[in-house]
Amino acid sequence: MKKIVGLLLCFILFSQNIHANSTSVIIQNRRTNVTPVKVEVNGNNLQSKFAPFAYENRTLVPIREITESMGANVAWNNQNKTAQISLGDKKVLLQINSRAVYINGKKKLIDKGSIPVFASYPKENETKTMVPLRFLSEALDFNVEWNQEKQQASISNIKTVSVMKTKDNQVSSESKPSEKTNNKAVDLRGKVDASDQVEPEKREISKKVKAKGPVTVVIDAGHGGKDSGAVSSVDSSVKEKDLTLQVTSRLGDLLRSKNYEVIETRTRDEYIGLAKRAEIANENQAEIFVSIHFNSSNSGLASGIEILYAPEDKVKIKSHEQVHLAKALHDELKKATGSTMRSMKKRPDLAVLRWTEMPAALCELGFVSSPEDMKNITQDSYIEKLAQGVANGIERYVNNYVEFE
């Protein structure tokens, strides 16, 4: 009898353990318990409240989150339930509940376990488009590895260089680093690998921007929604995502009063991926892109305003000299605020600077970790000065570096 009771207890505990490690989703109108899976992209954990999961021996991932972390763009067609994912020279077209996929226009049939599906998460009361991780990764030239012990899938398009000696004692490389490295988001601003430099003689770089009508300026309030950005160590109620929105709201009004066409990447507290922010600017053929952020440091000693830009010789899609916008913003913010100005920095590794085609700059408008800066940042009058400084910098740049056709 004791033996039977012991077996029953073991079965109950085992069942509870499975249940604790499972997630309930609804696929094709059927509630299914699936096992959550960890996914790592170029060494970084995939961030999503909708956990990737194993389904019919395949790992399915939410399409928006995985494509953004890979540095790809996704275009969704709600009418025919298709998604086109683009990265570099690769285009992949998928359709919900269909085995037929297209890679650069060529049709291919995937197995049934890899079919894209809608998955409803009852707890969150939301439905997500889930796509097969292995197929999508390999179609976009990512390597895929599976760790059974950790129940973790790792994808990467940064190949390791394996060096060995040949019979003649010459050193050779078995593989070279991949050139597609514009997808690695690793810090609050969206840092990406900056190794894909191009030879400047292959491109024409212009000092001035040509505009046919009103100048279009995209202003980007950093962070938002689930991404709070930096949280002040001086006052935990002060979050970067709120401060950036305060500045861009005022900045938008100032620019519109000067007859600029203004596009804001967000106007409320919502999460927008880094790739989407750049996409907004590129699709609208903006002349200028300015991203607003606030800084933070561990020591609390750092303070001041800092302007970042991606030099055109480091970023293949740039066709204009970038430093002039950064310099105009730096000088005008100094005049408007009287604050300490840190040196301008070249940051071709930041996603919103790297993926935007037009002149772009990122403004770090003070440190929320600095008691000195926080005295100013928390005052509406100072926020007004920051917005005015950025507006003046944009105006100065337009007056000197934009030619109207």
KENUDO-113873 format. One record per residue: residue in three letters; x, y, z of N, C-alpha, C, O in turn. Coordinates in steps of 0.2 Angstrom, whole numbers, plus 5000, padded with zeros to 4 digits. Layout:
<nutis>
ALAXYZXYZXYZXYZ;...
</nutis>
This chain:
<nutis>
MET500449945000500050005000500450065000500350114996;LYS501050065004501450125005501750134998501850194996;LYS501950084994502250084988501850124983502050164979;ILE501150104983500650134978500550204980500550244975;VAL500550224986500450294988501050334986501050394984;GLY501650304987502250344985502250354977502450404975;LEU502050304973502050314966501550364964501650404960;LEU500950364968500450424966500750494968500650534964;LEU501050494974501350564975501850584970501950644968;CYS502250534968502750554963502450574956502650624953;PHE501950544954501550564948501250634949501250674944;ILE500950644955500650714956501150764956501050814953;LEU501750754959502250804959502550814952502650874950;PHE502650764948502850764941502350804937502550844933;SER501750794938501250824934501150904936501150944932;GLN501250914942501250984945501851024942501851084940;ASN502450984941503051014939502951034931503151084929;ILE502650984927502551004920502051064919502151104915;HIS501551064924501051114923501351184925501251234922;ALA501851184930502151244932502551274926502651334926;ASN502851224922503351244917502951254910503351254905;SER502351254910501951254904501551324903501351354908;THR501351334897500951394896500351374892500451334887;SER499751404894499151384890499051444884499051504886;VAL499051414878498851454873498351424868498151364869;ILE498051464864497451444860497751444853497851504850;ILE497751384849498051384842497451344838497251294840;GLN497251384833496751354829496151334833495851274832;ASN495951374838495351364842495351314847494851294850;ARG495951284848496051234853496551254858497151284857;ARG496351254865496751264870497351214871497151154871;THR497951234871498551194871499051214876499151274877;ASN499251164880499851184885500451174881500651114878;VAL500851224881501551224877502051234882501951264887;THR502651214880503251224885503651294883503851294877;PRO503651344887504051404885504751384884505051344887;VAL505051424879505751414877506151474878505851524876;LYS506751474880507151534880507451544873507751494870;VAL507551604871507851624864508351674865508251724869;GLU508951664862509451714863509651734856509751694851;VAL509751794855509951824848510551864849510651914852;ASN511051834845511751864846511951884853512251934854;GLY511851834857512051834864511651874869511751884875;ASN511051894866510551934870509851904871509651874866;ASN509651894877508951864878508451904874508351964875;LEU507951864871507451894867506951924873506651884877;GLN506751984872506352014877505652014874505452054869;SER505151984878504451984876504051954881504251904885;LYS503451984883503051954888502651894885502351864889;PHE502651884878502351824875502951774874503351784869;ALA503051734878503551684878503551644872503051614870;PRO504151634869504251584863504051514866504151504872;PHE503851464862503651404865503851344860503851354854;ALA503851284863503951224858503251204856502851194861;TYR503151194850502551164848502651114842502951134837;GLU502451054843502551004838503250994836503450994831;ASN503750994842504450994841504751044837505351044834;ARG504451104837504751164834504651224839504251224843;THR505151264838505151324842504851384838505051404833;LEU504251414841503851464838504051524842504051524848;VAL504051584839504251644842503751704839503551694834;PRO503651754843503251814841503551854836504151874837;ILE503251864830503551884824503851954825504451974823;ARG503552004828503752074829504352074833504852104832;GLU504352034839504952044844505552004841506152034841;ILE505451954837506051914834506351954829506951964828;THR505951984824506252024819506552084821507152104818;GLU506352124826506652184828507352164832507752204831;SER507352104835507952094838508452064833509052074835;MET508252044828508752024822508952084818509352074814;GLY508652144819508752194815508352204808508552234804;ALA507852154808507452154802506852194802506652214807;ASN506552204796505952244796505352194794505452144790;VAL504752204797504152164795503652204793503452254796;ALA503352184787502752214785502152164785502152114782;TRP501552184788501052134789500452154785500252214785;ASN500152114781499652124777499052084780498952024780;ASN498552124783498052094787497552064782497152014784;GLN497452084776496952054772497051984770496651944770;ASN497751964768497851894766498251864772498551804770;LYS498351894777498751864783499451844781499651784783;THR499751884778500451874776500951924780500751974781;ALA501551904781502051944783502651944779502951884777;GLN502951994777503551994773504152024778504152084780;ILE504651984779505252004783505852014779505951974774;SER506152074780506652094776507252114780507252144785;LEU507852084778508452104781509052094776509152044773;GLY509352154775509852154769509552144763509052174761;ASP509852094759509652074752509152014753508951984748;LYS508851994759508451944759507751964761507652004765;LYS507251934757506551944759506151884760506251834755;VAL505851874765505451814767504751824767504551864771;LEU504351794764503651804764503251734767503351684764;LEU502951744773502551694776501851704776501651764776;GLN501451654777500751664777500451614783500651564784;ILE499951644787499751604792499351544790499051544785;ASN499551484793499251424792499451394785499051354782;SER499951414782500151394775500851364775501351394778;ARG500951314772501651284771502051324766502651314765;ALA501751354761502051394756502451454759502051504761;VAL503051464758503451524759503851544753503951504749;TYR504051604753504451634747505051664750505051714754;ILE505651644747506251674749506551714743506751674738;ASN506551774743506751814737506351794731506551794726;GLY505651784732505251764727505151694725504751674721;LYS505651654728505651584726505251544731505351544737;LYS504751504728504251464733504651404736505051374732;LYS504451394742504751334746504151304750503851344753;LEU504151244751503651214756504051194762504551154762;ILE503751214768504051194774503651144777503051134775;ASP503851104782503551054785502951084790502951144792;LYS502451034791501851054795502051084802501651134804;GLY502551064805502651084812502951154812503051184817;SER503151184806503451244805502951304803503151354801;ILE502351284802501851334799501751384804501651374809;PRO501751454801501551504805500851504808500451484804;VAL500751524814500051514817499951574821500351614823;PHE499251584822499051634827499051604834498751544834;ALA499251634839499251604846498951654850499251704851;SER498351634854498051674858498251664865498251604867;TYR498551714869498751704876498151724880498051784881;PRO497751684883497151704887497351744893496951794895;LYS497951734896498151774902498151854900497951894904;GLU498551864894498651934892498051954888497952014886;ASN497551914886497051924882497251964875496952004873;GLU497751934872498051954866498251894861498351844864;THR498251914855498451864850499051884846499151944844;LYS499551834846500151854842500251804836500051754836;THR500651834831500851794826501451764827501951794829;MET501451694827502051654829502351624823501951594819;VAL503051624822503351604816503851554819504151554824;PRO504051504814504551454816505251484816505551514811;LEU505651484822506251514823506751484818507151524815;ARG506851414818507351394814507351414807507851434803;PHE506751404804506651414797506851494795507251504791;LEU506551534799506651604798507351624799507651664795;SER507651604804508351614806508851594800509251634797;GLU508751534798509151504792509051544786509451554782;ALA508351564785508251604778508551664778508751694773;LEU508651694784509051764785509751754786510051804788;ASP510051694785510751684786511051684793511551704795;PHE510551664798510751664805510951584806510651544803;ASN511451574811511551504813511051494819510951534823;VAL510851434820510451414825510751354829510951304826;GLU510751364836510951304840510451294845510051344847;TRP510451234848509951214853510251184859510651134858;ASN510151214865510451184871509851144875509451174877;GLN509851074874509351034877509351044885508751054888;GLU509951054888509951064895509551124898509151124902;LYS509751184894509451244896508751254893508451304894;GLN508551214888507951224884507951294881507551334881;GLN508551304877508651374875508951364867509351324866;ALA508551404863508851414856509251474855509051534858;SER509751474852510251524851510351534844510551494840;ILE510251604841510351614834510851674834510851714838;SER511251674829511751724828511951724821511951674817;ASN512051784818512351794812513051824812513351854808;ILE513351814818514051844819514451774820514551744826;LYS514751754815515151694815515851694818516151754817;THR516051644822516651654825517251634820517051594815;VAL517851664821518351644817518751594820519051604825;SER518851534816519251484819519851484815519851474809;VAL520451484819521051484815521451424816521451394822;MET521751394811522151334811522751344807522751384803;LYS523151294808523751294804523751244798523451184800;THR523951264792523951214787524551174787524951174792;LYS524651124782525251084782525851124781526351104783;ASP525751174778526351214777526451264782526951314782;ASN526151254788526251294794525951364793526151414796;GLN525551374788525251444787524551444790524151404791;VAL524451504793523851514797523251534792523351574787;SER522651494793522151504788521451514793521451484798;SER520951544790520351554794519851504790519751504784;GLU519451464795518951424792518351464790517951444786;SER518151514794517651554792517751634794518151644798;LYS517451674791517551744792516851774795516351744794;PRO516951834799516451864802515851884797516051904791;SER515251874798514751884794514651964793514852004798;GLU514551984787514452054786513752084788513752144789;LYS513252034789512652064791512652064799512452014802;THR512852124802512852124809512552194811512652214817;ASN511952214808511652274810511052254814510452284813;ASN511052204818510452184822510552174829510052144832;LYS511152194832511252164838511052224844511452264845;ALA510552214847510252264851510552244858510252194861;VAL510952284861511252264868511252314873511452304879;ASP511052384872510952424877510352464877509952454872;LEU510252514881509652554882509452594875508852604874;ARG509952614872509852654866509852604859509752634854;GLY509952544860509952494854510652494851510652514845;LYS511152464854511752464852511852404847511552344848;VAL512152414841512252354836512952354834513352404835;ASP513152304832513852294829513952344824513552354819;ALA514552364824514752424819515252404814515652444812;SER515352334812515952314809515852314801516252304797;ASP515152334799515052334791515252404788514852434786;GLN515852424789516152484786516152474778516252424776;VAL516052534775516052534768516552574765516752624769;GLU516852564759517352604757517052674754516552674750;PRO517252734757516952794755516952814748516452844745;GLU517452784744517452804737516952774733516852794727;LYS516552724735516052694732515352734733514852714729;ARG515352784737514752824738514852894737515452924738;GLU514352934735514453004735514153034741513553024743;ILE514553074745514353094751514253174750514653204748;SER513653194752513453264751513553304758513353274763;LYS513753364757513753404763513053434765512953444771;LYS512653444760512053474761511453434759511553384754;VAL510853444762510253404760509853444756509753504757;LYS509553414751509053444746508353434748508153374750;ALA507953484748507253474750506853504745506953564743;LYS506253474743505853504738505253544741504953584738;GLY505053534747504553564750504753584758505353594759;PRO504253584762504353594769504853534772504753484770;VAL505253554776505753504779505353464783505053484788;THR505453394782505153344787505653324792506253304791;VAL505453334798505853314804505553264808504953274810;VAL505853204809505653154813505953164820506553164821;ILE505553174825505753174832505553114836504953094836;ASP506053084839505953014842506053024850506553034852;ALA505453004853505453004861505752934863505352884862;GLY506352934865506652864867506252824872505852854876;HIS506252764871505952714876505152714875504952744871;GLY504852694881504152694881503852634882504052574881;GLY503252634885502852564887503252524891503452544897;LYS503352464889503752414894504452434895504752404899;ASP504752474890505452494891505452564894505352614891;SER505552564901505552634904506252674903506252734905;GLY506752644900507352674900507652684906507552644911;ALA508052734907508452744914507952764919507452804918;VAL508052744925507552764931508052804936508552774937;SER507852854938508252904942508452864949508052844952;SER509052864950509252844957509152894962509252884968;VAL509052954960508953014965508153014967507953024973;ASP507753004962507052994963506752944958506652954952;SER506552884961506352824957505752834953505552804949;SER505352894955504752904951504852944944504452944940;VAL505552964943505752994937506052944932506552914934;LYS505652934927505852884922506052914915505752964913;GLU506552894912506752924905506152924900506152974897;LYS505752874900505252874895504752924895504452954890;ASP504652954902504253004903504553074901504253114898;LEU505153084903505553144901505653154894505553214892;THR505753104890505853104883505253134880505253174875;LEU504653104882504053124879503853204881503553234877;GLN504053224887503953294889504253334884504053394882;VAL504953314882505353364878505053364871504953414868;THR504853304868504653294861503953334860503853354855;SER503553324865502953364865503053434864502653464859;ARG503453464868503553534867503953554860503853604857;LEU504453504859504853514853504453514846504553554842;GLY503953474846503453464841503153534839503053554834;ASP502853554845502453624844502953674842502753714837;LEU503553684844504053734842504153724835504153774831;LEU504253664832504453654825503853674821503953694815;ARG503253654823502653664819502553734818502353764813;SER502753774823502653844823503053884818502953934816;LYS503653844816504053864811503953834804504353844800;ASN503353804803503153774797503553714795503653694789;TYR503853674800504153614798503653564798503153564802;GLU503753514794503253454794503553404799504153384799;VAL503153394805503453354811503153284811502453284811;ILE503553234812503253164813503553144819504153144820;GLU503153124824503353094830503253024831502752994829;THR503852984832503752914833503352884838503052834837;ARG503252924843502752904848502452974851502853024852;THR501852974853501553034856501253014863500953054867;ARG501252954865501052924871501452874874501952854871;ASP501352844880501752794883501652724880501252684882;GLU501952714875501952644871502652624869503052664868;TYR502652564868503352534866503352524858502852504855;ILE503852554855503952554848504752524847505152554850;GLY504752474843505452444842505952494838505652544835;LEU506552484839507052524836507052524829507052574825;ALA506952464826506852464818506252504816506352534811;LYS505752494820505152534817505252614818505052644813;ARG505652634822505752704823506152734817505952784814;ALA506652694815507052704809506652704803506652744798;GLU506152654802505752644797505252694796505152714790;ILE505052724801504552784800504952844797504652874793;ALA505552854799505952914796506052894789506052944784;ASN506352834787506552814780505952814776505952844770;GLU505352794778504752784773504452854772504152864767;ASN504552904777504352974776504853014772504653074771;GLN505352984770505953024767506053094771506153144768;ALA506153084777506253144781506953174780507453134778;GLU507053234781507753264780508153264786508753264786;ILE507853254792508153264798507853214803507253204803;PHE508253174807507953134812508353154819508953154819;VAL507953164824508253174831507953134836507353134837;SER508353094840508153054845508253084852508853104853;ILE507753084856507853114863507953064868507553024869;HIS508453074872508553024878508853064884508953124883;PHE508853024889509253054895509653004898509552944896;ASN510253024901510752974902510752954909510352974913;SER511252904911511252884918511952854919512252824914;SER512252854925512852824926512852784933512352804937;ASN513252734934513252704941513452744946513252744952;SER513952794945514252824950513852884953513852904958;GLY513452914948513052974950513453034949513253094950;LEU514153034947514553094947514453124940514553184939;ALA514353084935514353104928513753154927513153144930;SER513753204923513253254922513353284915513853284912;GLY512853324913512853364907512553334901512253274901;ILE512553374896512153354889512653324884513253354884;GLU512453274881512953244876512553234869511953204869;ILE512853244864512553234857512953174854513653174854;LEU512653124851512853064848512653064841512153084839;TYR513153044836512953034829513352974826513852954829;ALA513152954820513452894817513852924811513452944806;PRO514452934811514852954805514652914799514652854799;GLU514652954793514452924787514952874784514752824780;ASP515552874786516052834784516052764787516352714785;LYS515652764792515552694796514852664795514752604797;VAL514352694791513752674790513552674783513552724780;LYS513452614780513352614773512752644770512752664764;ILE512252664774511652694770511652764771511252794768;LYS512152794774512152864775512452894768512952874765;SER512152954766512452984760512553064761512653104757;HIS512553084768512653154770513153154775513153104779;GLU513453204776513953214782513453224788513053264788;GLN513653194793513253184799513453234805512953254808;VAL514053254805514253294811513953364811513953384817;HIS513753394806513453464806512853464810512753514813;LEU512453414809511853414813511953414821511753444825;ALA512453364822512653354829512953424832512753434838;LYS513353454828513653514830513153574832513253604836;ALA512653574827512153624828511753614834511653664838;LEU511553554836511253534842511653554848511353574853;HIS512253534848512753544853512753614855512653634861;ASP512853654850513053724851512353764854512353804858;GLU511853744851511153784853510953754859510653794863;LEU511053694861510853674868511253704873510953724879;LYS511853714872512253754876512053824878512053844883;LYS511853854872511653924873510953924877510853974881;ALA510553884875509853884878509853864885509353894889;THR510253824887510253794894510753814899510653824905;GLY511353834896511953854900512153794904512653804908;SER511953734902512253674906512953654903513153674898;THR513253604907513853574905513753534899513253494898;MET514153544894514153504888514753454887515253474888;ARG514553394887515053344886515253344878514953364874;SER515853304877516053304870515553264866515253214868;MET515553284860515153244855515453174854516053174854;LYS515053124853515253054852515053024846514453034843;LYS515552994842515352954836515052884839515452844842;ARG514452864837514152804839513752774833513152774833;PRO514152744829513852704823513552644825513252604821;ASP513652624832513352564834512652564836512352514838;LEU512352624837511652634839511152634834511252664828;ALA510652594835510152574830509852624826509852634820;VAL509552674830509152734827509652774823509352814819;LEU510252784825510752824821510952784815511152814809;ARG511052714815511352674810510852654805511052654799;TRP510252654807509752624802509352684798508952674794;THR509452744800509152804797509552824791510152834792;GLU509252844786509552864780509852934780510352954777;MET509452974783509553044783510053074789510253024793;PRO510253134789510653154795510253144801509653164802;ALA510553114806510253094812510753114818511353104817;ALA510453124824510753134830510353114836509753114835;LEU510753094841510353074847510653114853511253124854;CYS510153154856510253194861510153164868509653144870;GLU510753164872510653144879510653204883511153234884;LEU510053224886509953284888510053294896509653334899;GLY510453254899510653254906510653184909510353144906;PHE510853184915510953124919510453114924510453154929;VAL509953064924509453054929509753034935509453024941;SER510453014935510752984941511153034944511453024949;SER511153094941511553154944511053204948510653224945;PRO511253214955510853254959510853324956510353364956;GLU511353344953511453414950510953424944510653474943;ASP511053374939510553374933509853364935509453404932;MET509753324940509053314942508653374945508053384944;LYS509053424947508753484950508453524944507953554944;ASN508753524938508553554932507953514928507453534926;ILE508153444927507753404923506953404926506553394922;THR506953404932506253404935505853464935505353474938;GLN506153514932505753584932505553594925505853584920;ASP504853614924504553624918504953674914504953674907;SER505153724917505553784914506153754910506353784905;TYR506453704913507053684910506953634904507253634899;ILE506353594905506153554899506053604893506153584888;GLU505753654895505653704889506253724886506353734880;LYS506753744890507453764888507753704883508053724878;LEU507653644885507953594882507553584875507953574870;ALA506953594875506553584868506753644864506853634858;GLN506853704867507053764863507753754860507853774854;GLY508153724864508853714862508853674856509253684851;VAL508453614856508453564851508153594844508453594839;ALA507653634845507253674840507753724836507753724830;ASN508153754840508653804838509153774834509353794829;GLY509353714836509953674833509653654826510053654821;ILE509053624826508753604820508753664815508853654809;GLU508453714817508453774813509053804810509153814804;ARG509553804815510253824812510553774807510853794802;TYR510453704808510653654803510253674796510653664791;VAL509653684797509253694790509453754787509553754781;ASN509653804790509853874787510553864784510653894779;ASN510953814786511653814784511753754779512153754775;TYR511353694780511453634777510853604773510953554770;VAL510353644772509753614768509653664762509653724763;GLU509653634756509553674750508853654747508653604747;PHE508453714746507753694743507753704736508053744732;GLU507453654733507453644725506853684723506753694717;
</nutis>
